[in-house]
Amino acid sequence: MTTQSRGIFIAFEGGDGAGKSTQAARLAEALESLGRTVLRTREPGGTPIGEKLRSLVLDHGHGIIDPRTEALMFAASRAAHAHQVIRPALAEGAVVITDRYIDSSVAYQGAGRGLGPAEVRGLNEWATENLEPDLTVLLDVHPEEGRERRTAGDAGEDRLESEPDDFHSRIRHAFLDLAAAAPERYLVLPAEEPVEDLAARILERVRQLLAAPVPGGQP
């Protein structure tokens, strides 16, 4: 059986400034060099409607968005993403790497906005028809460090990034709680580690996942 026999779904999670995009790109490049078909995507986004919703929900110029509306907008983007992009790619045997997924909504809207993690998870499980990642890589960053990283560049902060540190602290603790509740699905790494070291540890875990047998099927 070829290396393209099974699709694998990997999500990168963490607070703003954790380095998710950097590590997602490095993992995609490494897997492609090993002969894997890789689809790299992001949330909110990944589809035409998702990218429009991304602009609406993150841009300061669209005014105040109440927490429930915000949660529903993220869920709508994710529903399209799962149905139009992620599931078809997995069915073709690709490795799908997404920058954020359901756990971001659980952390940001559930904990950060106070809507309740269980309620937000239920909404997003319904939206995605219970599509869960095979592996979630959590890059753990302290809010102060995340802000320093974000403001070091030329790009301004979006609407969520600009929230105060206590908001980002709630998010961080929510991510860590999610990881503690599902250790078999999570790889938790300190975001302050050198980029190359993080990339190597992530690739090692993913290669183990790719080598594992498919439940009820062939490896």
Backbone torsions as a table, in degrees:
resi	resn	phi	psi	omega
1	MET	NA	141.3	-175.7
2	THR	-79.6	168.9	178.8
3	THR	-69.9	-8.8	179.9
4	GLN	-93.6	18.4	-171.5
5	SER	-77.8	-16.7	-179.2
6	ARG	-142.8	141.2	174.2
7	GLY	-85.7	146.9	178.7
8	ILE	-128.1	135.7	-177.3
9	PHE	-113.3	118.2	-177.3
10	ILE	-122.8	129.0	177.3
11	ALA	-114.6	137.6	172.3
12	PHE	-102.3	128.4	-179.3
13	GLU	-129.2	166.0	178.1
14	GLY	146.0	169.0	179.3
15	GLY	-69.1	167.4	179.0
16	ASP	-64.2	133.9	-178.2
17	GLY	89.6	7.9	-177.3
18	ALA	-77.5	-19.0	-178.4
19	GLY	95.8	23.4	-178.0
20	LYS	-60.9	-46.5	-177.3
21	SER	-62.5	-39.9	178.9
22	THR	-61.6	-47.2	-177.4
23	GLN	-72.2	-34.3	176.3
24	ALA	-62.5	-41.4	179.5
25	ALA	-66.1	-41.2	-179.8
26	ARG	-66.6	-40.0	178.6
27	LEU	-65.2	-43.9	179.2
28	ALA	-58.8	-44.8	180.0
29	GLU	-62.9	-42.6	-179.0
30	ALA	-65.0	-42.1	-178.8
31	LEU	-69.5	-37.4	176.8
32	GLU	-63.4	-35.4	178.0
33	SER	-68.0	-20.1	177.1
34	LEU	-91.3	3.0	176.9
35	GLY	93.2	8.8	178.8
36	ARG	-85.2	147.0	169.3
37	THR	-83.0	125.9	-174.3
38	VAL	-124.4	134.8	170.2
39	LEU	-114.8	117.2	177.5
40	ARG	-104.5	129.6	-175.2
41	THR	-144.2	-175.5	-176.6
42	ARG	-152.0	162.7	174.0
43	GLU	-134.2	146.7	-11.8
44	PRO	-65.6	149.4	-178.1
45	GLY	135.9	-155.6	177.7
46	GLY	88.2	-17.6	176.5
47	THR	-137.9	164.9	177.8
48	PRO	-56.5	-45.7	179.7
49	ILE	-69.1	-34.6	178.8
50	GLY	-64.6	-39.0	179.2
51	GLU	-68.7	-35.8	176.1
52	LYS	-66.1	-42.3	177.7
53	LEU	-65.0	-34.7	177.6
54	ARG	-58.9	-46.5	179.2
55	SER	-62.5	-42.6	-178.4
56	LEU	-64.8	-42.0	-171.8
57	VAL	-84.3	-24.2	-175.6
58	LEU	-102.4	-21.5	-175.7
59	ASP	-79.0	130.8	177.7
60	HIS	-61.2	-25.4	-172.2
61	GLY	-70.6	-7.2	-177.5
62	HIS	-98.1	12.9	174.6
63	GLY	77.3	-169.6	-177.6
64	ILE	-73.5	134.1	175.1
65	ILE	-118.6	121.3	-178.1
66	ASP	-70.8	156.5	-172.8
67	PRO	-56.7	-40.5	-178.3
68	ARG	-67.4	-41.8	176.8
69	THR	-61.4	-42.9	178.5
70	GLU	-58.8	-46.6	-179.5
71	ALA	-62.4	-40.5	-179.6
72	LEU	-68.8	-35.2	178.0
73	MET	-65.8	-43.1	176.5
74	PHE	-63.3	-41.2	-179.5
75	ALA	-66.2	-38.0	178.2
76	ALA	-64.0	-44.5	176.8
77	SER	-60.0	-42.6	-177.2
78	ARG	-68.6	-36.1	178.4
79	ALA	-60.6	-46.3	178.1
80	ALA	-64.7	-41.2	-178.7
81	HIS	-61.3	-48.1	-178.5
82	ALA	-64.0	-43.8	-175.0
83	HIS	-75.2	-43.1	-171.9
84	GLN	-89.8	-25.1	-171.4
85	VAL	-120.4	-57.5	-169.7
86	ILE	-69.4	-52.6	-177.7
87	ARG	-60.1	-46.4	178.3
88	PRO	-60.2	-39.4	179.7
89	ALA	-66.5	-41.4	177.6
90	LEU	-63.1	-38.4	179.3
91	ALA	-64.0	-25.6	178.3
92	GLU	-88.4	0.3	177.8
93	GLY	88.9	13.2	-178.4
94	ALA	-79.0	158.4	166.5
95	VAL	-90.4	116.8	179.5
96	VAL	-98.5	123.8	179.4
97	ILE	-118.1	115.5	180.0
98	THR	-115.1	137.1	173.3
99	ASP	-87.0	95.1	-177.4
100	ARG	87.7	148.2	176.1
101	TYR	-156.3	-150.4	-172.8
102	ILE	-54.5	-42.1	-174.9
103	ASP	-61.4	-25.5	175.1
104	SER	-64.7	-41.8	177.8
105	SER	-67.0	-39.5	177.6
106	VAL	-59.8	-41.7	-178.8
107	ALA	-75.6	-49.4	-173.4
108	TYR	-75.6	-52.1	-178.6
109	GLN	-85.8	-39.1	-179.3
110	GLY	-67.1	-52.3	-178.1
111	ALA	-93.9	-49.5	-176.9
112	GLY	-61.8	-46.2	-179.3
113	ARG	-89.8	-8.3	176.6
114	GLY	79.1	20.8	179.5
115	LEU	-80.3	-15.3	-179.3
116	GLY	102.0	117.8	-179.4
117	PRO	-56.3	-42.7	-177.2
118	ALA	-64.6	-41.1	-179.0
119	GLU	-65.6	-43.9	-179.2
120	VAL	-68.9	-38.5	176.9
121	ARG	-61.9	-44.8	179.6
122	GLY	-58.8	-42.5	177.8
123	LEU	-59.2	-44.8	-175.8
124	ASN	-77.9	-29.7	172.9
125	GLU	-65.2	-39.0	175.7
126	TRP	-64.7	-44.4	-177.2
127	ALA	-62.5	-34.3	-175.9
128	THR	-102.3	3.4	-175.3
129	GLU	54.9	44.0	173.9
130	ASN	62.2	33.3	175.5
131	LEU	-80.4	112.8	-177.8
132	GLU	-111.1	148.3	175.2
133	PRO	-67.5	152.2	170.6
134	ASP	-75.4	-29.5	-180.0
135	LEU	-147.1	134.8	172.8
136	THR	-116.9	119.7	177.3
137	VAL	-95.1	114.2	179.0
138	LEU	-102.3	115.2	174.3
139	LEU	-94.5	106.8	-173.1
140	ASP	-84.5	119.7	-179.3
141	VAL	-129.5	136.1	173.5
142	HIS	-69.6	143.9	-177.2
143	PRO	-54.2	-41.1	-178.7
144	GLU	-64.5	-42.6	178.5
145	GLU	-65.2	-41.4	178.5
146	GLY	-60.9	-40.9	179.6
147	ARG	-66.7	-40.8	178.1
148	GLU	-60.6	-41.2	179.3
149	ARG	-65.6	-42.5	-176.9
150	ARG	-66.8	-39.0	-175.1
151	THR	-85.9	-3.1	179.8
152	ALA	-73.5	-25.2	-178.8
153	GLY	-93.2	-172.0	-177.8
154	ASP	-86.5	-23.1	-175.8
155	ALA	-71.9	139.2	176.5
156	GLY	-77.6	167.2	-179.9
157	GLU	-82.3	141.5	176.1
158	ASP	-81.1	-175.8	-172.3
159	ARG	-62.2	-37.0	179.0
160	LEU	-80.7	-39.1	179.3
161	GLU	-60.4	-32.3	-175.2
162	SER	-82.2	-0.3	175.8
163	GLU	-64.3	155.1	-177.5
164	PRO	-66.8	165.8	-174.8
165	ASP	-62.3	-29.7	179.7
166	ASP	-66.4	-32.6	174.1
167	PHE	-63.0	-47.1	-179.3
168	HIS	-69.8	-26.6	175.3
169	SER	-68.0	-41.4	176.6
170	ARG	-61.6	-39.5	179.1
171	ILE	-63.4	-46.3	-179.2
172	ARG	-58.7	-47.5	-178.8
173	HIS	-65.5	-34.3	177.7
174	ALA	-64.9	-43.2	177.0
175	PHE	-60.1	-44.5	-179.2
176	LEU	-65.1	-36.4	176.2
177	ASP	-64.6	-41.7	178.2
178	LEU	-62.0	-42.0	179.7
179	ALA	-65.8	-39.5	179.9
180	ALA	-66.5	-30.1	-178.8
181	ALA	-80.4	-17.7	-178.8
182	ALA	-140.1	62.3	-174.8
183	PRO	-62.3	-25.7	-179.3
184	GLU	-70.4	-21.2	-178.3
185	ARG	-98.6	-16.9	-172.1
186	TYR	-105.6	144.5	164.1
187	LEU	-120.1	110.1	-176.9
188	VAL	-101.2	124.4	-177.5
189	LEU	-132.7	142.6	176.7
190	PRO	-72.3	124.0	-174.1
191	ALA	-64.2	-20.1	-177.1
192	GLU	-79.6	-6.2	177.0
193	GLU	-63.9	155.2	177.5
194	PRO	-55.6	143.3	-176.4
195	VAL	-54.9	-44.3	-177.8
196	GLU	-66.0	-38.2	179.1
197	ASP	-65.7	-43.0	177.8
198	LEU	-61.3	-45.7	-178.9
199	ALA	-59.6	-41.0	-179.4
200	ALA	-66.5	-41.2	-179.4
201	ARG	-68.0	-38.6	178.4
202	ILE	-66.1	-45.7	-179.5
203	LEU	-62.2	-39.1	178.6
204	GLU	-60.1	-45.1	179.8
205	ARG	-65.5	-40.4	-179.3
206	VAL	-67.5	-38.7	177.8
207	ARG	-64.1	-35.7	175.0
208	GLN	-63.6	-41.3	179.4
209	LEU	-64.7	-42.2	179.9
210	LEU	-66.0	-29.2	-179.1
211	ALA	-83.5	-13.0	-176.7
212	ALA	-72.2	147.2	177.9
213	PRO	-68.9	147.3	174.6
214	VAL	-75.6	128.1	179.0
215	PRO	-55.3	123.8	178.7
216	GLY	76.0	10.2	-177.3
217	GLY	-144.2	-151.4	-177.6
218	GLN	-101.0	155.4	176.9
219	PRO	-69.2	NA	NA
